[in-house]
Amino acid sequence: MYKNILVINLMHIGDLLLVTPVLRTLRANYPEARISLLADKKLADLVQYNKHIDECLLIDKKGKDDHIFSFLLFIQKLRRKKYDLVINLHRNERASALAAFSGAKRIVGYSKPGFSLLFDKVMPNTKAVKHQIHSHFDVLREAAGVTKIDDGGIEMWLPPQAEQKADKLWEQSFTAGKKVVALNIGASWKTKRWLDSYFAETADRLVEKGYGIAFFGGPSDKALVEETMAQMRHRVNDSVRVFTGRVSLAELAALLKKCVLFITTDSGPMHVGVAQNVPIVTMFGSSPVPGFYPYDAKDILIKTPEKCHPCGIHECPRPGKDNMACMKRIPVDVVMEYAEKLLQVYENQAGNIPRIYGQYECKVVEL
């Protein structure tokens, strides 16, 4: 029986949120254990209020911990905690090293070669053929001895101050009762992005139907949103608001929860939307659908049957009209068709849609 457990995931927004079903399952199997999560400091908002953990450890990957001396000190910090079990849930060098040198009695999960020599059980990440969450569950079953999976979906708890700020921003931005559709244009790779001209046309059509528009994304997406808005017919409109780069991750989540629909790329905010139970339409390009589809049955994923899908690369190498064909061939008409279907069902339930335990496989539309 494990009494002191550490879960490690140092990657991006989506990767970290996809670990939350693991935390719930560990708590269900080891109710008396001390469960800790190690994550990137800049993503603390996503997990530090998680009800299934006792401690959230944070490493400043791009700041004070980004050199060898601080890294060694961090390893010493982990070793002093004397973990019974360390579970590494991302196969990169930094996370693999932290797990390998943690001094835990049992070390399992994904690992880079070399560091894997210090693991008790190394597992393959099968995200190309099954959802990343299900691959994590395989680690729990086969490497950590977990017998009961408690899959509550992606979970994220918000601090009251974030919800209060979101309430104030919303009141300042939209008239009372306005039904607002959220748009997230950016993505970590260019090959995950739907065309900005398509987003502009989608936003215009929604405004013409009476909906408000809320643009989201991080600071790196600001220029992309500006380029998109420059192509809109209704860019100067009281119903169009830009929150891109203006809010924290917790505030983003609180604002998304107020929206009637979320149209988004495969991105970190997409998974935040899932955690907040917002109906989603997403367009997939380079990403493997089985591994990263929005983890909720009411959501809709649209893709094209390109032979190169999923390429998993950042820049499309195909020339001419075939460049970014996976995204170019998802037309606005199709996205609007499925957006309207979700709006018909859910637009009067913003923030109050019941979560259905166990129903997480989204609808996949292949054009």
C-alpha positions in Angstrom: 0.0 0.0 0.0 1.5 3.3 -1.1 1.5 6.1 1.5 3.4 8.9 -0.3 2.9 9.3 -4.1 4.2 11.8 -6.6 2.9 12.3 -10.1 5.1 14.3 -12.5 3.9 16.1 -15.6 5.9 19.2 -16.7 4.4 19.8 -20.1 1.8 22.2 -21.5 -1.8 23.1 -20.6 -3.5 20.2 -22.3 -0.9 17.6 -21.2 -1.3 18.7 -17.6 -5.1 18.7 -17.6 -5.1 15.2 -19.1 -3.4 14.0 -15.9 -6.4 15.0 -13.7 -8.3 11.7 -14.1 -5.1 10.0 -12.9 -5.2 12.1 -9.7 -8.8 11.2 -9.0 -8.1 7.5 -9.6 -5.1 7.5 -7.3 -7.3 9.1 -4.6 -10.0 6.4 -5.1 -7.4 3.6 -4.7 -5.3 5.1 -2.0 -7.6 7.3 0.1 -5.2 7.6 3.0 -2.1 8.3 0.9 -0.4 11.7 0.6 -0.7 12.5 -3.2 1.5 15.2 -4.7 1.7 16.6 -8.2 4.8 18.2 -9.8 4.0 20.7 -12.6 5.4 23.7 -14.4 5.0 26.8 -12.2 3.4 28.9 -15.0 0.5 26.4 -15.1 -0.2 26.4 -11.4 -3.7 27.8 -11.9 -4.8 24.6 -13.6 -4.0 22.2 -10.8 -3.1 23.9 -7.5 -6.8 23.7 -6.3 -7.3 20.1 -7.4 -9.3 18.4 -4.6 -7.6 15.0 -5.1 -4.1 16.1 -4.2 -2.4 17.1 -0.9 0.4 19.2 -2.4 1.2 20.9 -5.7 5.0 21.2 -6.2 6.0 23.7 -8.9 9.2 24.0 -10.8 10.1 27.2 -12.6 11.2 25.6 -15.9 12.0 28.9 -17.7 13.1 30.8 -14.6 15.1 30.2 -11.5 15.1 26.4 -12.0 16.4 26.6 -15.5 20.1 25.7 -14.8 21.9 22.7 -13.5 22.6 23.9 -9.9 18.9 24.7 -9.2 17.9 21.5 -10.9 20.1 19.5 -8.6 18.7 21.3 -5.6 15.2 20.4 -6.8 16.1 16.8 -7.0 17.5 16.9 -3.4 14.1 18.4 -2.4 12.3 15.5 -3.9 14.6 13.0 -2.3 13.9 14.4 1.2 10.2 13.7 0.7 10.9 10.0 0.6 8.2 9.0 -1.9 6.9 5.4 -2.0 5.8 5.8 -5.6 6.7 8.2 -8.4 4.7 8.2 -11.6 6.2 10.1 -14.6 3.5 11.0 -17.2 5.6 12.7 -19.9 8.5 11.3 -21.7 10.9 14.2 -21.8 14.4 14.6 -20.4 13.7 16.9 -17.4 10.7 14.9 -16.1 12.5 11.6 -16.7 15.5 12.8 -14.8 13.5 14.1 -11.8 11.7 10.7 -11.6 14.8 8.7 -12.0 16.8 10.5 -9.3 13.8 11.0 -6.9 15.0 8.2 -4.6 11.5 6.8 -4.6 11.0 3.1 -3.6 9.2 2.5 -6.9 9.5 4.6 -10.1 7.2 4.0 -13.1 5.8 5.6 -16.2 7.2 7.0 -19.4 10.9 7.7 -19.7 13.7 8.7 -22.0 16.4 6.1 -22.7 19.2 6.2 -20.1 17.0 7.5 -17.3 14.8 4.4 -17.8 17.5 2.3 -16.3 16.5 3.7 -12.9 12.8 3.0 -13.4 11.2 -0.1 -12.0 8.7 -0.2 -14.9 8.7 1.8 -18.1 5.6 2.0 -20.2 5.0 3.1 -23.8 2.9 6.1 -24.4 0.1 4.8 -26.7 -1.4 8.2 -27.5 -1.3 7.4 -31.2 -3.9 4.7 -30.8 -5.9 5.5 -27.7 -6.7 8.7 -25.7 -3.8 10.0 -23.7 -5.9 9.6 -20.5 -6.4 5.9 -21.3 -2.6 5.5 -21.8 -2.1 7.0 -18.4 -4.6 4.5 -17.0 -2.5 1.7 -18.4 0.4 3.0 -16.5 -1.6 2.9 -13.3 -2.9 -0.6 -13.9 0.3 -2.3 -15.2 3.0 -0.3 -13.4 1.4 1.0 -10.2 -1.0 -1.9 -9.3 -4.2 0.2 -9.4 -7.2 -2.0 -9.6 -10.1 0.5 -9.8 -10.3 3.3 -12.4 -12.4 6.3 -11.4 -12.6 8.3 -14.5 -14.4 11.6 -13.7 -13.1 13.2 -16.9 -11.0 16.4 -17.0 -11.3 18.4 -13.8 -10.3 21.9 -12.8 -11.3 23.8 -9.7 -11.2 27.6 -9.7 -10.3 30.0 -6.9 -13.0 32.5 -5.9 -10.9 35.5 -6.9 -10.7 34.2 -10.5 -14.4 33.8 -10.7 -15.0 37.2 -9.2 -12.7 38.9 -11.8 -14.3 36.9 -14.6 -17.8 38.1 -13.4 -16.6 41.7 -13.5 -15.0 41.4 -16.9 -18.1 39.8 -18.3 -20.4 42.5 -16.9 -18.1 45.2 -18.5 -18.0 43.4 -21.8 -21.5 42.1 -22.6 -25.0 43.1 -22.0 -27.0 41.1 -19.6 -28.3 37.9 -21.1 -26.1 38.0 -24.1 -25.3 34.6 -25.5 -21.6 34.5 -26.3 -19.5 32.1 -28.4 -15.8 31.7 -27.5 -13.2 31.4 -30.2 -9.6 30.2 -29.7 -7.5 30.7 -32.8 -4.0 29.9 -31.7 -2.3 26.6 -31.2 1.2 25.5 -30.3 1.9 24.4 -33.9 0.9 26.1 -37.2 -0.4 22.7 -38.4 -3.0 22.7 -35.7 -4.4 26.1 -36.7 -7.6 26.6 -38.8 -7.3 29.5 -41.2 -7.7 33.0 -39.7 -9.9 34.0 -42.6 -12.2 31.0 -41.8 -12.4 32.1 -38.1 -13.2 35.7 -39.3 -16.1 34.5 -41.4 -17.3 32.2 -38.6 -17.3 35.1 -36.2 -19.1 37.4 -38.6 -21.9 34.8 -39.2 -22.4 34.3 -35.5 -22.6 38.1 -34.9 -25.2 38.3 -37.6 -27.2 35.6 -35.8 -27.2 37.7 -32.6 -24.4 36.0 -30.7 -21.5 37.8 -28.9 -17.9 36.8 -29.7 -15.1 36.3 -27.1 -11.6 35.8 -28.5 -9.3 33.9 -26.1 -5.7 32.7 -26.2 -2.4 33.6 -24.7 -0.1 36.6 -25.3 1.6 34.8 -28.2 -1.9 34.7 -30.0 -2.5 38.5 -29.9 -1.1 39.2 -33.4 -3.1 36.3 -34.8 -6.3 37.6 -33.3 -5.6 41.1 -34.6 -5.0 39.6 -38.1 -8.3 37.7 -37.9 -10.3 40.6 -36.7 -8.9 42.8 -39.5 -10.7 40.4 -41.9 -14.1 40.6 -40.1 -17.0 42.6 -41.5 -18.2 43.2 -37.9 -14.9 43.8 -36.1 -16.2 47.1 -34.7 -19.1 45.8 -32.7 -20.2 45.9 -29.1 -20.7 42.2 -29.2 -17.1 41.4 -30.1 -14.6 41.3 -27.2 -10.9 40.3 -27.0 -9.6 38.6 -23.9 -6.5 37.3 -25.6 -3.4 37.7 -23.4 -5.4 39.6 -20.8 -6.4 36.9 -18.3 -4.9 34.2 -16.2 -5.6 30.5 -16.9 -8.0 30.4 -14.0 -9.8 33.6 -15.3 -9.9 32.1 -18.8 -11.6 29.0 -17.4 -14.1 31.1 -15.5 -14.9 33.2 -18.6 -15.3 30.1 -20.8 -17.8 28.6 -18.4 -20.1 31.6 -19.2 -20.0 30.9 -22.9 -22.7 28.9 -24.8 -20.2 27.3 -27.2 -16.4 27.1 -27.8 -15.0 26.9 -31.3 -11.3 26.0 -31.1 -8.2 24.4 -32.5 -6.6 21.5 -30.8 -4.9 23.5 -28.0 -4.6 23.9 -24.3 -7.6 26.1 -24.1 -9.7 23.4 -25.8 -8.9 21.1 -22.8 -9.7 24.0 -20.4 -13.1 24.2 -22.1 -13.7 20.5 -21.6 -12.8 20.9 -17.9 -15.4 23.7 -17.7 -18.0 21.5 -19.5 -18.5 24.0 -22.4 -19.8 22.5 -25.7 -17.0 22.4 -28.2 -16.5 22.3 -31.9 -12.9 21.7 -32.8 -10.9 21.3 -36.0 -8.0 18.8 -36.0 -5.0 19.0 -38.4 -1.7 17.4 -37.4 -2.8 15.9 -34.1 -3.7 12.2 -33.7 -7.5 12.1 -33.0 -7.4 9.0 -30.8 -4.9 10.6 -28.4 -6.2 14.1 -27.9 -9.9 14.5 -28.9 -11.9 16.7 -26.5 -12.8 14.3 -23.7 -16.5 14.7 -23.6 -19.3 13.0 -25.5 -21.2 16.2 -26.4 -18.2 17.7 -28.2 -17.7 17.5 -32.0 -14.3 17.1 -33.8 -14.0 17.8 -37.5 -11.2 16.4 -39.7 -10.4 15.7 -43.3 -9.2 12.3 -44.6 -5.7 13.5 -45.7 -3.2 10.7 -46.2 -0.6 12.4 -44.2 -2.8 12.8 -41.1 -1.7 12.8 -38.4 1.7 14.1 -39.3 2.7 15.4 -35.9 4.9 18.1 -37.4 4.9 21.8 -36.8 5.2 23.1 -40.4 3.3 21.6 -43.4 5.8 20.5 -46.1 3.2 20.0 -48.8 3.5 22.6 -51.6 1.0 24.8 -53.3 -2.7 24.2 -52.8 -2.0 21.1 -50.7 -0.2 23.1 -48.1 -2.2 22.9 -44.8 -4.9 20.9 -46.8 -6.0 19.2 -43.6 -7.2 22.6 -42.3 -8.1 24.4 -45.6 -10.5 21.6 -46.5 -12.6 22.1 -43.4 -15.0 24.7 -44.6 -16.8 27.4 -42.6 -20.2 26.0 -43.7 -19.4 22.7 -42.0 -18.2 24.3 -38.8 -21.3 26.5 -38.6 -23.5 23.5 -39.3 -22.2 21.6 -36.2 -22.0 24.8 -34.1 -25.7 25.5 -34.7 -26.5 21.9 -33.8 -24.8 22.3 -30.4 -26.3 25.8 -29.9 -29.8 24.4 -30.4 -29.3 21.9 -27.6 -27.1 23.9 -25.1 -27.3 27.6 -25.6 -29.7 28.1 -22.8 -27.7 26.0 -20.3 -24.4 28.0 -20.2 -22.6 27.1 -16.9 -25.3 24.6 -15.9 -24.8 21.7 -18.2 -24.8 18.4 -16.2 -21.6 16.3 -16.5 -22.3 12.7 -17.4 -19.9 10.4 -15.8 -18.2 8.0 -18.2 -19.4 9.6 -21.4 -16.2 11.1 -22.8 -15.8 9.9 -26.5 -16.6 12.9 -28.7 -18.4 12.8 -32.1 -15.8 12.6 -34.9 -16.9 14.1 -38.2 -14.6 13.0 -41.1 -15.3 15.0 -44.2 
